[in-house]
């Protein structure tokens, strides 16, 4: 059975950040996060965590993560 991923590649940076924050919060609670290259190829990736299933671009995810890490220091 295939999971339907919500395509957020064209969403605003603010919307993507909100979703990435939700995933990060679940991750910090010990929930597994799966990131896979999408069949359409780079830079599209699918991210699955609990009830969140998204299709996004790895580039915005990397920018968010780098910014998040700087804020955590």
mmCIF file as Biopython writes it, N, C-alpha, C and O atoms, coordinates in Angstrom:
data_model
#
loop_
_atom_site.group_PDB
_atom_site.id
_atom_site.type_symbol
_atom_site.label_atom_id
_atom_site.label_alt_id
_atom_site.label_comp_id
_atom_site.label_asym_id
_atom_site.label_entity_id
_atom_site.label_seq_id
_atom_site.pdbx_PDB_ins_code
_atom_site.Cartn_x
_atom_site.Cartn_y
_atom_site.Cartn_z
_atom_site.occupancy
_atom_site.B_iso_or_equiv
_atom_site.auth_seq_id
_atom_site.auth_asym_id
_atom_site.pdbx_PDB_model_num
ATOM 1   N N  . UNK A ? 1  ? 0.846  -1.183 0.000   1.0 0.0 1  A 1 
ATOM 2   C CA . UNK A ? 1  ? 0.000  0.000  0.000   1.0 0.0 1  A 1 
ATOM 3   C C  . UNK A ? 1  ? 0.889  1.243  0.000   1.0 0.0 1  A 1 
ATOM 4   O O  . UNK A ? 1  ? 1.825  1.343  0.794   1.0 0.0 1  A 1 
ATOM 5   N N  . UNK A ? 2  ? 0.601  2.163  -0.868  1.0 0.0 2  A 1 
ATOM 6   C CA . UNK A ? 2  ? 1.396  3.374  -1.017  1.0 0.0 2  A 1 
ATOM 7   C C  . UNK A ? 2  ? 0.788  4.519  -0.206  1.0 0.0 2  A 1 
ATOM 8   O O  . UNK A ? 2  ? -0.429 4.702  -0.182  1.0 0.0 2  A 1 
ATOM 9   N N  . UNK A ? 3  ? 1.651  5.278  0.451   1.0 0.0 3  A 1 
ATOM 10  C CA . UNK A ? 3  ? 1.205  6.424  1.236   1.0 0.0 3  A 1 
ATOM 11  C C  . UNK A ? 3  ? 1.119  7.644  0.338   1.0 0.0 3  A 1 
ATOM 12  O O  . UNK A ? 3  ? 2.011  7.885  -0.475  1.0 0.0 3  A 1 
ATOM 13  N N  . UNK A ? 4  ? 0.057  8.409  0.479   1.0 0.0 4  A 1 
ATOM 14  C CA . UNK A ? 4  ? -0.114 9.643  -0.284  1.0 0.0 4  A 1 
ATOM 15  C C  . UNK A ? 4  ? 0.642  10.750 0.433   1.0 0.0 4  A 1 
ATOM 16  O O  . UNK A ? 4  ? 0.379  11.036 1.601   1.0 0.0 4  A 1 
ATOM 17  N N  . UNK A ? 5  ? 1.576  11.368 -0.265  1.0 0.0 5  A 1 
ATOM 18  C CA . UNK A ? 5  ? 2.383  12.451 0.290   1.0 0.0 5  A 1 
ATOM 19  C C  . UNK A ? 5  ? 1.829  13.801 -0.154  1.0 0.0 5  A 1 
ATOM 20  O O  . UNK A ? 5  ? 1.520  14.000 -1.329  1.0 0.0 5  A 1 
ATOM 21  N N  . UNK A ? 6  ? 1.709  14.712 0.783   1.0 0.0 6  A 1 
ATOM 22  C CA . UNK A ? 6  ? 1.269  16.075 0.481   1.0 0.0 6  A 1 
ATOM 23  C C  . UNK A ? 6  ? 2.452  16.823 -0.138  1.0 0.0 6  A 1 
ATOM 24  O O  . UNK A ? 6  ? 3.516  16.923 0.473   1.0 0.0 6  A 1 
ATOM 25  N N  . UNK A ? 7  ? 2.269  17.335 -1.323  1.0 0.0 7  A 1 
ATOM 26  C CA . UNK A ? 7  ? 3.329  18.050 -2.046  1.0 0.0 7  A 1 
ATOM 27  C C  . UNK A ? 7  ? 3.417  19.483 -1.521  1.0 0.0 7  A 1 
ATOM 28  O O  . UNK A ? 7  ? 2.512  20.289 -1.740  1.0 0.0 7  A 1 
ATOM 29  N N  . UNK A ? 8  ? 4.522  19.794 -0.822  1.0 0.0 8  A 1 
ATOM 30  C CA . UNK A ? 8  ? 4.703  21.151 -0.284  1.0 0.0 8  A 1 
ATOM 31  C C  . UNK A ? 8  ? 5.849  21.884 -0.986  1.0 0.0 8  A 1 
ATOM 32  O O  . UNK A ? 8  ? 6.321  22.908 -0.492  1.0 0.0 8  A 1 
ATOM 33  N N  . UNK A ? 9  ? 6.292  21.372 -2.121  1.0 0.0 9  A 1 
ATOM 34  C CA . UNK A ? 9  ? 7.422  22.003 -2.812  1.0 0.0 9  A 1 
ATOM 35  C C  . UNK A ? 9  ? 7.136  23.442 -3.203  1.0 0.0 9  A 1 
ATOM 36  O O  . UNK A ? 9  ? 8.054  24.261 -3.232  1.0 0.0 9  A 1 
ATOM 37  N N  . UNK A ? 10 ? 5.886  23.771 -3.503  1.0 0.0 10 A 1 
ATOM 38  C CA . UNK A ? 10 ? 5.538  25.141 -3.887  1.0 0.0 10 A 1 
ATOM 39  C C  . UNK A ? 10 ? 4.975  25.958 -2.728  1.0 0.0 10 A 1 
ATOM 40  O O  . UNK A ? 10 ? 4.554  27.098 -2.920  1.0 0.0 10 A 1 
ATOM 41  N N  . UNK A ? 11 ? 4.965  25.385 -1.531  1.0 0.0 11 A 1 
ATOM 42  C CA . UNK A ? 11 ? 4.463  26.104 -0.350  1.0 0.0 11 A 1 
ATOM 43  C C  . UNK A ? 11 ? 5.426  27.228 0.022   1.0 0.0 11 A 1 
ATOM 44  O O  . UNK A ? 11 ? 6.588  27.224 -0.384  1.0 0.0 11 A 1 
ATOM 45  N N  . UNK A ? 12 ? 4.935  28.173 0.786   1.0 0.0 12 A 1 
ATOM 46  C CA . UNK A ? 12 ? 5.791  29.267 1.247   1.0 0.0 12 A 1 
ATOM 47  C C  . UNK A ? 12 ? 6.852  28.730 2.202   1.0 0.0 12 A 1 
ATOM 48  O O  . UNK A ? 12 ? 6.694  27.658 2.786   1.0 0.0 12 A 1 
ATOM 49  N N  . UNK A ? 13 ? 7.933  29.489 2.352   1.0 0.0 13 A 1 
ATOM 50  C CA . UNK A ? 13 ? 8.982  29.092 3.287   1.0 0.0 13 A 1 
ATOM 51  C C  . UNK A ? 13 ? 8.421  28.960 4.700   1.0 0.0 13 A 1 
ATOM 52  O O  . UNK A ? 13 ? 8.833  28.084 5.460   1.0 0.0 13 A 1 
ATOM 53  N N  . UNK A ? 14 ? 7.477  29.836 5.044   1.0 0.0 14 A 1 
ATOM 54  C CA . UNK A ? 14 ? 6.877  29.805 6.379   1.0 0.0 14 A 1 
ATOM 55  C C  . UNK A ? 14 ? 6.087  28.516 6.599   1.0 0.0 14 A 1 
ATOM 56  O O  . UNK A ? 14 ? 6.155  27.918 7.673   1.0 0.0 14 A 1 
ATOM 57  N N  . UNK A ? 15 ? 5.343  28.092 5.587   1.0 0.0 15 A 1 
ATOM 58  C CA . UNK A ? 15 ? 4.566  26.852 5.684   1.0 0.0 15 A 1 
ATOM 59  C C  . UNK A ? 15 ? 5.497  25.648 5.804   1.0 0.0 15 A 1 
ATOM 60  O O  . UNK A ? 15 ? 5.269  24.762 6.627   1.0 0.0 15 A 1 
ATOM 61  N N  . UNK A ? 16 ? 6.541  25.618 4.984   1.0 0.0 16 A 1 
ATOM 62  C CA . UNK A ? 16 ? 7.504  24.519 5.065   1.0 0.0 16 A 1 
ATOM 63  C C  . UNK A ? 16 ? 8.141  24.480 6.449   1.0 0.0 16 A 1 
ATOM 64  O O  . UNK A ? 16 ? 8.266  23.411 7.047   1.0 0.0 16 A 1 
ATOM 65  N N  . UNK A ? 17 ? 8.544  25.639 6.957   1.0 0.0 17 A 1 
ATOM 66  C CA . UNK A ? 17 ? 9.174  25.707 8.274   1.0 0.0 17 A 1 
ATOM 67  C C  . UNK A ? 17 ? 8.237  25.179 9.358   1.0 0.0 17 A 1 
ATOM 68  O O  . UNK A ? 17 ? 8.678  24.463 10.257  1.0 0.0 17 A 1 
ATOM 69  N N  . UNK A ? 18 ? 6.968  25.517 9.286   1.0 0.0 18 A 1 
ATOM 70  C CA . UNK A ? 18 ? 5.984  25.053 10.263  1.0 0.0 18 A 1 
ATOM 71  C C  . UNK A ? 18 ? 5.908  23.517 10.248  1.0 0.0 18 A 1 
ATOM 72  O O  . UNK A ? 18 ? 5.879  22.880 11.301  1.0 0.0 18 A 1 
ATOM 73  N N  . UNK A ? 19 ? 5.877  22.946 9.065   1.0 0.0 19 A 1 
ATOM 74  C CA . UNK A ? 19 ? 5.797  21.491 8.943   1.0 0.0 19 A 1 
ATOM 75  C C  . UNK A ? 19 ? 7.094  20.839 9.410   1.0 0.0 19 A 1 
ATOM 76  O O  . UNK A ? 19 ? 7.060  19.831 10.116  1.0 0.0 19 A 1 
ATOM 77  N N  . UNK A ? 20 ? 8.236  21.402 9.024   1.0 0.0 20 A 1 
ATOM 78  C CA . UNK A ? 20 ? 9.524  20.860 9.463   1.0 0.0 20 A 1 
ATOM 79  C C  . UNK A ? 20 ? 9.628  20.911 10.991  1.0 0.0 20 A 1 
ATOM 80  O O  . UNK A ? 20 ? 10.177 19.995 11.604  1.0 0.0 20 A 1 
ATOM 81  N N  . UNK A ? 21 ? 9.108  21.966 11.603  1.0 0.0 21 A 1 
ATOM 82  C CA . UNK A ? 21 ? 9.120  22.088 13.068  1.0 0.0 21 A 1 
ATOM 83  C C  . UNK A ? 21 ? 8.262  20.995 13.705  1.0 0.0 21 A 1 
ATOM 84  O O  . UNK A ? 21 ? 8.639  20.435 14.735  1.0 0.0 21 A 1 
ATOM 85  N N  . UNK A ? 22 ? 7.120  20.692 13.104  1.0 0.0 22 A 1 
ATOM 86  C CA . UNK A ? 22 ? 6.263  19.619 13.627  1.0 0.0 22 A 1 
ATOM 87  C C  . UNK A ? 22 ? 6.997  18.273 13.579  1.0 0.0 22 A 1 
ATOM 88  O O  . UNK A ? 22 ? 6.943  17.487 14.525  1.0 0.0 22 A 1 
ATOM 89  N N  . UNK A ? 23 ? 7.671  18.031 12.477  1.0 0.0 23 A 1 
ATOM 90  C CA . UNK A ? 23 ? 8.426  16.787 12.330  1.0 0.0 23 A 1 
ATOM 91  C C  . UNK A ? 23 ? 9.563  16.749 13.348  1.0 0.0 23 A 1 
ATOM 92  O O  . UNK A ? 23 ? 9.800  15.716 13.974  1.0 0.0 23 A 1 
ATOM 93  N N  . UNK A ? 24 ? 10.264 17.865 13.516  1.0 0.0 24 A 1 
ATOM 94  C CA . UNK A ? 24 ? 11.368 17.934 14.472  1.0 0.0 24 A 1 
ATOM 95  C C  . UNK A ? 24 ? 10.880 17.664 15.893  1.0 0.0 24 A 1 
ATOM 96  O O  . UNK A ? 24 ? 11.547 16.969 16.660  1.0 0.0 24 A 1 
ATOM 97  N N  . UNK A ? 25 ? 9.731  18.205 16.239  1.0 0.0 25 A 1 
ATOM 98  C CA . UNK A ? 25 ? 9.168  17.982 17.575  1.0 0.0 25 A 1 
ATOM 99  C C  . UNK A ? 25 ? 8.871  16.497 17.800  1.0 0.0 25 A 1 
ATOM 100 O O  . UNK A ? 25 ? 9.163  15.957 18.867  1.0 0.0 25 A 1 
ATOM 101 N N  . UNK A ? 26 ? 8.303  15.853 16.812  1.0 0.0 26 A 1 
ATOM 102 C CA . UNK A ? 26 ? 8.038  14.412 16.916  1.0 0.0 26 A 1 
ATOM 103 C C  . UNK A ? 26 ? 9.341  13.623 17.023  1.0 0.0 26 A 1 
ATOM 104 O O  . UNK A ? 26 ? 9.439  12.678 17.805  1.0 0.0 26 A 1 
ATOM 105 N N  . UNK A ? 27 ? 10.336 14.017 16.234  1.0 0.0 27 A 1 
ATOM 106 C CA . UNK A ? 27 ? 11.640 13.358 16.264  1.0 0.0 27 A 1 
ATOM 107 C C  . UNK A ? 27 ? 12.266 13.451 17.658  1.0 0.0 27 A 1 
ATOM 108 O O  . UNK A ? 27 ? 12.815 12.475 18.170  1.0 0.0 27 A 1 
ATOM 109 N N  . UNK A ? 28 ? 12.177 14.629 18.256  1.0 0.0 28 A 1 
ATOM 110 C CA . UNK A ? 28 ? 12.746 14.829 19.595  1.0 0.0 28 A 1 
ATOM 111 C C  . UNK A ? 28 ? 12.000 14.024 20.662  1.0 0.0 28 A 1 
ATOM 112 O O  . UNK A ? 28 ? 12.526 13.796 21.751  1.0 0.0 28 A 1 
ATOM 113 N N  . UNK A ? 29 ? 10.787 13.600 20.349  1.0 0.0 29 A 1 
ATOM 114 C CA . UNK A ? 29 ? 10.012 12.741 21.257  1.0 0.0 29 A 1 
ATOM 115 C C  . UNK A ? 29 ? 10.285 11.257 20.982  1.0 0.0 29 A 1 
ATOM 116 O O  . UNK A ? 29 ? 9.671  10.380 21.590  1.0 0.0 29 A 1 
ATOM 117 N N  . UNK A ? 30 ? 11.211 10.992 20.061  1.0 0.0 30 A 1 
ATOM 118 C CA . UNK A ? 30 ? 11.598 9.611  19.785  1.0 0.0 30 A 1 
ATOM 119 C C  . UNK A ? 30 ? 10.884 8.944  18.630  1.0 0.0 30 A 1 
ATOM 120 O O  . UNK A ? 30 ? 11.045 7.744  18.408  1.0 0.0 30 A 1 
ATOM 121 N N  . UNK A ? 31 ? 10.095 9.710  17.890  1.0 0.0 31 A 1 
ATOM 122 C CA . UNK A ? 31 ? 9.382  9.135  16.750  1.0 0.0 31 A 1 
ATOM 123 C C  . UNK A ? 31 ? 10.318 9.014  15.557  1.0 0.0 31 A 1 
ATOM 124 O O  . UNK A ? 31 ? 11.100 9.928  15.296  1.0 0.0 31 A 1 
ATOM 125 N N  . UNK A ? 32 ? 10.252 7.908  14.831  1.0 0.0 32 A 1 
ATOM 126 C CA . UNK A ? 32 ? 11.141 7.742  13.672  1.0 0.0 32 A 1 
ATOM 127 C C  . UNK A ? 32 ? 10.742 8.650  12.510  1.0 0.0 32 A 1 
ATOM 128 O O  . UNK A ? 32 ? 9.562  8.912  12.275  1.0 0.0 32 A 1 
ATOM 129 N N  . UNK A ? 33 ? 11.753 9.116  11.798  1.0 0.0 33 A 1 
ATOM 130 C CA . UNK A ? 33 ? 11.561 9.943  10.603  1.0 0.0 33 A 1 
ATOM 131 C C  . UNK A ? 33 ? 12.245 9.232  9.448   1.0 0.0 33 A 1 
ATOM 132 O O  . UNK A ? 33 ? 13.413 8.852  9.543   1.0 0.0 33 A 1 
ATOM 133 N N  . UNK A ? 34 ? 11.515 9.055  8.362   1.0 0.0 34 A 1 
ATOM 134 C CA . UNK A ? 34 ? 12.083 8.419  7.170   1.0 0.0 34 A 1 
ATOM 135 C C  . UNK A ? 34 ? 12.128 9.453  6.054   1.0 0.0 34 A 1 
ATOM 136 O O  . UNK A ? 34 ? 11.119 10.077 5.725   1.0 0.0 34 A 1 
ATOM 137 N N  . UNK A ? 35 ? 13.313 9.624  5.476   1.0 0.0 35 A 1 
ATOM 138 C CA . UNK A ? 35 ? 13.498 10.532 4.348   1.0 0.0 35 A 1 
ATOM 139 C C  . UNK A ? 35 ? 14.025 9.693  3.188   1.0 0.0 35 A 1 
ATOM 140 O O  . UNK A ? 35 ? 15.021 8.982  3.318   1.0 0.0 35 A 1 
ATOM 141 N N  . UNK A ? 36 ? 13.338 9.791  2.056   1.0 0.0 36 A 1 
ATOM 142 C CA . UNK A ? 36 ? 13.741 9.009  0.880   1.0 0.0 36 A 1 
ATOM 143 C C  . UNK A ? 36 ? 13.717 9.885  -0.362  1.0 0.0 36 A 1 
ATOM 144 O O  . UNK A ? 36 ? 12.906 10.803 -0.487  1.0 0.0 36 A 1 
ATOM 145 N N  . UNK A ? 37 ? 14.622 9.577  -1.271  1.0 0.0 37 A 1 
ATOM 146 C CA . UNK A ? 37 ? 14.589 10.269 -2.560  1.0 0.0 37 A 1 
ATOM 147 C C  . UNK A ? 37 ? 13.296 9.893  -3.269  1.0 0.0 37 A 1 
ATOM 148 O O  . UNK A ? 37 ? 12.923 8.721  -3.320  1.0 0.0 37 A 1 
ATOM 149 N N  . UNK A ? 38 ? 12.621 10.892 -3.812  1.0 0.0 38 A 1 
ATOM 150 C CA . UNK A ? 38 ? 11.375 10.644 -4.539  1.0 0.0 38 A 1 
ATOM 151 C C  . UNK A ? 38 ? 11.709 10.081 -5.919  1.0 0.0 38 A 1 
ATOM 152 O O  . UNK A ? 38 ? 12.769 10.364 -6.476  1.0 0.0 38 A 1 
ATOM 153 N N  . UNK A ? 39 ? 10.813 9.298  -6.451  1.0 0.0 39 A 1 
ATOM 154 C CA . UNK A ? 39 ? 11.062 8.662  -7.761  1.0 0.0 39 A 1 
ATOM 155 C C  . UNK A ? 39 ? 11.278 9.675  -8.881  1.0 0.0 39 A 1 
ATOM 156 O O  . UNK A ? 39 ? 11.856 9.343  -9.916  1.0 0.0 39 A 1 
ATOM 157 N N  . UNK A ? 40 ? 10.810 10.928 -8.676  1.0 0.0 40 A 1 
ATOM 158 C CA . UNK A ? 40 ? 11.015 11.947 -9.705  1.0 0.0 40 A 1 
ATOM 159 C C  . UNK A ? 40 ? 12.457 12.439 -9.734  1.0 0.0 40 A 1 
ATOM 160 O O  . UNK A ? 40 ? 12.870 13.109 -10.680 1.0 0.0 40 A 1 
ATOM 161 N N  . UNK A ? 41 ? 13.225 12.104 -8.691  1.0 0.0 41 A 1 
ATOM 162 C CA . UNK A ? 41 ? 14.642 12.439 -8.676  1.0 0.0 41 A 1 
ATOM 163 C C  . UNK A ? 41 ? 14.976 13.644 -7.828  1.0 0.0 41 A 1 
ATOM 164 O O  . UNK A ? 41 ? 14.098 14.327 -7.300  1.0 0.0 41 A 1 
ATOM 165 N N  . UNK A ? 42 ? 16.281 13.889 -7.712  1.0 0.0 42 A 1 
ATOM 166 C CA . UNK A ? 42 ? 16.796 14.998 -6.912  1.0 0.0 42 A 1 
ATOM 167 C C  . UNK A ? 42 ? 16.265 16.315 -7.450  1.0 0.0 42 A 1 
ATOM 168 O O  . UNK A ? 42 ? 16.187 16.476 -8.668  1.0 0.0 42 A 1 
ATOM 169 N N  . UNK A ? 43 ? 15.896 17.264 -6.601  1.0 0.0 43 A 1 
ATOM 170 C CA . UNK A ? 43 ? 16.045 17.283 -5.144  1.0 0.0 43 A 1 
ATOM 171 C C  . UNK A ? 43 ? 14.774 16.880 -4.394  1.0 0.0 43 A 1 
ATOM 172 O O  . UNK A ? 43 ? 14.650 17.180 -3.206  1.0 0.0 43 A 1 
ATOM 173 N N  . UNK A ? 44 ? 13.830 16.210 -5.054  1.0 0.0 44 A 1 
ATOM 174 C CA . UNK A ? 44 ? 12.577 15.848 -4.386  1.0 0.0 44 A 1 
ATOM 175 C C  . UNK A ? 44 ? 12.792 14.678 -3.424  1.0 0.0 44 A 1 
ATOM 176 O O  . UNK A ? 44 ? 13.417 13.676 -3.772  1.0 0.0 44 A 1 
ATOM 177 N N  . UNK A ? 45 ? 12.260 14.826 -2.207  1.0 0.0 45 A 1 
ATOM 178 C CA . UNK A ? 45 ? 12.330 13.776 -1.202  1.0 0.0 45 A 1 
ATOM 179 C C  . UNK A ? 45 ? 10.971 13.628 -0.532  1.0 0.0 45 A 1 
ATOM 180 O O  . UNK A ? 45 ? 10.195 14.580 -0.439  1.0 0.0 45 A 1 
ATOM 181 N N  . UNK A ? 46 ? 10.703 12.414 -0.068  1.0 0.0 46 A 1 
ATOM 182 C CA . UNK A ? 46 ? 9.522  12.199 0.762   1.0 0.0 46 A 1 
ATOM 183 C C  . UNK A ? 46 ? 9.986  12.109 2.203   1.0 0.0 46 A 1 
ATOM 184 O O  . UNK A ? 46 ? 11.058 11.580 2.498   1.0 0.0 46 A 1 
ATOM 185 N N  . UNK A ? 47 ? 9.155  12.636 3.099   1.0 0.0 47 A 1 
ATOM 186 C CA . UNK A ? 47 ? 9.436  12.590 4.530   1.0 0.0 47 A 1 
ATOM 187 C C  . UNK A ? 47 ? 8.199  12.015 5.206   1.0 0.0 47 A 1 
ATOM 188 O O  . UNK A ? 47 ? 7.081  12.483 4.989   1.0 0.0 47 A 1 
ATOM 189 N N  . UNK A ? 48 ? 8.415  10.995 6.028   1.0 0.0 48 A 1 
ATOM 190 C CA . UNK A ? 48 ? 7.329  10.349 6.747   1.0 0.0 48 A 1 
ATOM 191 C C  . UNK A ? 48 ? 7.645  10.319 8.229   1.0 0.0 48 A 1 
ATOM 192 O O  . UNK A ? 48 ? 8.713  9.867  8.641   1.0 0.0 48 A 1 
ATOM 193 N N  . UNK A ? 49 ? 6.703  10.806 9.029   1.0 0.0 49 A 1 
ATOM 194 C CA . UNK A ? 49 ? 6.835  10.781 10.487  1.0 0.0 49 A 1 
ATOM 195 C C  . UNK A ? 49 ? 5.428  10.801 11.074  1.0 0.0 49 A 1 
ATOM 196 O O  . UNK A ? 49 ? 4.685  11.769 10.915  1.0 0.0 49 A 1 
ATOM 197 N N  . UNK A ? 50 ? 5.074  9.700  11.763  1.0 0.0 50 A 1 
ATOM 198 C CA . UNK A ? 50 ? 3.741  9.587  12.329  1.0 0.0 50 A 1 
ATOM 199 C C  . UNK A ? 50 ? 2.681  9.827  11.243  1.0 0.0 50 A 1 
ATOM 200 O O  . UNK A ? 50 ? 2.654  9.110  10.242  1.0 0.0 50 A 1 
ATOM 201 N N  . UNK A ? 51 ? 1.810  10.826 11.431  1.0 0.0 51 A 1 
ATOM 202 C CA . UNK A ? 51 ? 0.750  11.124 10.465  1.0 0.0 51 A 1 
ATOM 203 C C  . UNK A ? 51 ? 1.164  12.154 9.416   1.0 0.0 51 A 1 
ATOM 204 O O  . UNK A ? 51 ? 0.338  12.571 8.604   1.0 0.0 51 A 1 
ATOM 205 N N  . UNK A ? 52 ? 2.415  12.562 9.422   1.0 0.0 52 A 1 
ATOM 206 C CA . UNK A ? 52 ? 2.901  13.557 8.469   1.0 0.0 52 A 1 
ATOM 207 C C  . UNK A ? 52 ? 3.600  12.831 7.323   1.0 0.0 52 A 1 
ATOM 208 O O  . UNK A ? 52 ? 4.553  12.082 7.535   1.0 0.0 52 A 1 
ATOM 209 N N  . UNK A ? 53 ? 3.117  13.064 6.120   1.0 0.0 53 A 1 
ATOM 210 C CA . UNK A ? 53 ? 3.684  12.446 4.914   1.0 0.0 53 A 1 
ATOM 211 C C  . UNK A ? 53 ? 3.769  13.552 3.867   1.0 0.0 53 A 1 
ATOM 212 O O  . UNK A ? 53 ? 2.755  13.975 3.313   1.0 0.0 53 A 1 
ATOM 213 N N  . UNK A ? 54 ? 4.993  14.017 3.602   1.0 0.0 54 A 1 
ATOM 214 C CA . UNK A ? 54 ? 5.162  15.141 2.685   1.0 0.0 54 A 1 
ATOM 215 C C  . UNK A ? 54 ? 6.136  14.811 1.560   1.0 0.0 54 A 1 
ATOM 216 O O  . UNK A ? 54 ? 7.000  13.942 1.678   1.0 0.0 54 A 1 
ATOM 217 N N  . UNK A ? 55 ? 5.958  15.532 0.481   1.0 0.0 55 A 1 
ATOM 218 C CA . UNK A ? 55 ? 6.904  15.562 -0.630  1.0 0.0 55 A 1 
ATOM 219 C C  . UNK A ? 55 ? 7.455  16.971 -0.640  1.0 0.0 55 A 1 
ATOM 220 O O  . UNK A ? 55 ? 6.703  17.934 -0.790  1.0 0.0 55 A 1 
ATOM 221 N N  . UNK A ? 56 ? 8.761  17.100 -0.482  1.0 0.0 56 A 1 
ATOM 222 C CA . UNK A ? 56 ? 9.391  18.417 -0.410  1.0 0.0 56 A 1 
ATOM 223 C C  . UNK A ? 56 ? 10.707 18.381 -1.165  1.0 0.0 56 A 1 
ATOM 224 O O  . UNK A ? 56 ? 11.078 17.361 -1.744  1.0 0.0 56 A 1 
ATOM 225 N N  . UNK A ? 57 ? 11.401 19.498 -1.153  1.0 0.0 57 A 1 
ATOM 226 C CA . UNK A ? 57 ? 12.712 19.529 -1.802  1.0 0.0 57 A 1 
ATOM 227 C C  . UNK A ? 57 ? 13.789 19.478 -0.724  1.0 0.0 57 A 1 
ATOM 228 O O  . UNK A ? 57 ? 13.678 20.127 0.315   1.0 0.0 57 A 1 
ATOM 229 N N  . UNK A ? 58 ? 14.817 18.706 -0.986  1.0 0.0 58 A 1 
ATOM 230 C CA . UNK A ? 58 ? 15.882 18.537 0.008   1.0 0.0 58 A 1 
ATOM 231 C C  . UNK A ? 58 ? 16.625 19.839 0.265   1.0 0.0 58 A 1 
ATOM 232 O O  . UNK A ? 58 ? 17.182 20.028 1.347   1.0 0.0 58 A 1 
ATOM 233 N N  . UNK A ? 59 ? 16.642 20.737 -0.709  1.0 0.0 59 A 1 
ATOM 234 C CA . UNK A ? 59 ? 17.385 21.985 -0.535  1.0 0.0 59 A 1 
ATOM 235 C C  . UNK A ? 59 ? 16.772 22.855 0.557   1.0 0.0 59 A 1 
ATOM 236 O O  . UNK A ? 59 ? 17.498 23.366 1.410   1.0 0.0 59 A 1 
ATOM 237 N N  . UNK A ? 60 ? 15.446 23.036 0.550   1.0 0.0 60 A 1 
ATOM 238 C CA . UNK A ? 60 ? 14.825 23.853 1.596   1.0 0.0 60 A 1 
ATOM 239 C C  . UNK A ? 60 ? 14.918 23.152 2.946   1.0 0.0 60 A 1 
ATOM 240 O O  . UNK A ? 60 ? 15.033 23.811 3.979   1.0 0.0 60 A 1 
ATOM 241 N N  . UNK A ? 61 ? 14.868 21.841 2.947   1.0 0.0 61 A 1 
ATOM 242 C CA . UNK A ? 61 ? 15.005 21.086 4.187   1.0 0.0 61 A 1 
ATOM 243 C C  . UNK A ? 61 ? 16.408 21.274 4.777   1.0 0.0 61 A 1 
ATOM 244 O O  . UNK A ? 61 ? 16.555 21.430 5.989   1.0 0.0 61 A 1 
ATOM 245 N N  . UNK A ? 62 ? 17.420 21.259 3.934   1.0 0.0 62 A 1 
ATOM 246 C CA . UNK A ? 62 ? 18.799 21.479 4.393   1.0 0.0 62 A 1 
ATOM 247 C C  . UNK A ? 62 ? 18.994 22.889 4.921   1.0 0.0 62 A 1 
ATOM 248 O O  . UNK A ? 62 ? 19.660 23.077 5.940   1.0 0.0 62 A 1 
ATOM 249 N N  . UNK A ? 63 ? 18.431 23.882 4.252   1.0 0.0 63 A 1 
ATOM 250 C CA . UNK A ? 63 ? 18.537 25.270 4.725   1.0 0.0 63 A 1 
ATOM 251 C C  . UNK A ? 63 ? 17.861 25.402 6.084   1.0 0.0 63 A 1 
ATOM 252 O O  . UNK A ? 63 ? 18.411 26.025 6.991   1.0 0.0 63 A 1 
ATOM 253 N N  . UNK A ? 64 ? 16.672 24.819 6.230   1.0 0.0 64 A 1 
ATOM 254 C CA . UNK A ? 64 ? 15.969 24.870 7.516   1.0 0.0 64 A 1 
ATOM 255 C C  . UNK A ? 64 ? 16.805 24.217 8.615   1.0 0.0 64 A 1 
ATOM 256 O O  . UNK A ? 64 ? 16.920 24.757 9.715   1.0 0.0 64 A 1 
ATOM 257 N N  . UNK A ? 65 ? 17.387 23.057 8.316   1.0 0.0 65 A 1 
ATOM 258 C CA . UNK A ? 65 ? 18.165 22.326 9.308   1.0 0.0 65 A 1 
ATOM 259 C C  . UNK A ? 65 ? 19.399 23.122 9.742   1.0 0.0 65 A 1 
ATOM 260 O O  . UNK A ? 65 ? 19.700 23.196 10.933  1.0 0.0 65 A 1 
ATOM 261 N N  . UNK A ? 66 ? 20.104 23.710 8.791   1.0 0.0 66 A 1 
ATOM 262 C CA . UNK A ? 66 ? 21.289 24.516 9.131   1.0 0.0 66 A 1 
ATOM 263 C C  . UNK A ? 66 ? 20.905 25.705 9.996   1.0 0.0 66 A 1 
ATOM 264 O O  . UNK A ? 66 ? 21.606 26.020 10.958  1.0 0.0 66 A 1 
ATOM 265 N N  . UNK A ? 67 ? 19.802 26.369 9.671   1.0 0.0 67 A 1 
ATOM 266 C CA . UNK A ? 67 ? 19.323 27.496 10.460  1.0 0.0 67 A 1 
ATOM 267 C C  . UNK A ? 67 ? 18.910 27.030 11.852  1.0 0.0 67 A 1 
ATOM 268 O O  . UNK A ? 67 ? 19.197 27.701 12.844  1.0 0.0 67 A 1 
ATOM 269 N N  . UNK A ? 68 ? 18.245 25.897 11.926  1.0 0.0 68 A 1 
ATOM 270 C CA . UNK A ? 68 ? 17.801 25.323 13.199  1.0 0.0 68 A 1 
ATOM 271 C C  . UNK A ? 68 ? 19.004 25.005 14.085  1.0 0.0 68 A 1 
ATOM 272 O O  . UNK A ? 68 ? 18.995 25.305 15.279  1.0 0.0 68 A 1 
ATOM 273 N N  . UNK A ? 69 ? 20.026 24.407 13.507  1.0 0.0 69 A 1 
ATOM 274 C CA . UNK A ? 69 ? 21.229 24.038 14.271  1.0 0.0 69 A 1 
ATOM 275 C C  . UNK A ? 69 ? 21.903 25.274 14.841  1.0 0.0 69 A 1 
ATOM 276 O O  . UNK A ? 69 ? 22.339 25.269 15.993  1.0 0.0 69 A 1 
ATOM 277 N N  . UNK A ? 70 ? 21.993 26.343 14.038  1.0 0.0 70 A 1 
ATOM 278 C CA . UNK A ? 70 ? 22.623 27.580 14.520  1.0 0.0 70 A 1 
ATOM 279 C C  . UNK A ? 70 ? 21.835 28.135 15.715  1.0 0.0 70 A 1 
ATOM 280 O O  . UNK A ? 70 ? 22.421 28.648 16.668  1.0 0.0 70 A 1 
ATOM 281 N N  . UNK A ? 71 ? 20.510 28.026 15.652  1.0 0.0 71 A 1 
ATOM 282 C CA . UNK A ? 71 ? 19.662 28.507 16.744  1.0 0.0 71 A 1 
ATOM 283 C C  . UNK A ? 71 ? 19.790 27.665 18.002  1.0 0.0 71 A 1 
ATOM 284 O O  . UNK A ? 71 ? 19.571 28.164 19.107  1.0 0.0 71 A 1 
ATOM 285 N N  . UNK A ? 72 ? 20.143 26.387 17.847  1.0 0.0 72 A 1 
ATOM 286 C CA . UNK A ? 72 ? 20.285 25.492 18.987  1.0 0.0 72 A 1 
ATOM 287 C C  . UNK A ? 72 ? 21.629 25.627 19.697  1.0 0.0 72 A 1 
ATOM 288 O O  . UNK A ? 72 ? 21.798 25.140 20.815  1.0 0.0 72 A 1 
ATOM 289 N N  . UNK A ? 73 ? 22.573 26.283 19.052  1.0 0.0 73 A 1 
ATOM 290 C CA . UNK A ? 73 ? 23.926 26.415 19.636  1.0 0.0 73 A 1 
ATOM 291 C C  . UNK A ? 73 ? 23.956 27.435 20.747  1.0 0.0 73 A 1 
ATOM 292 O O  . UNK A ? 73 ? 25.008 27.669 21.342  1.0 0.0 73 A 1 
#
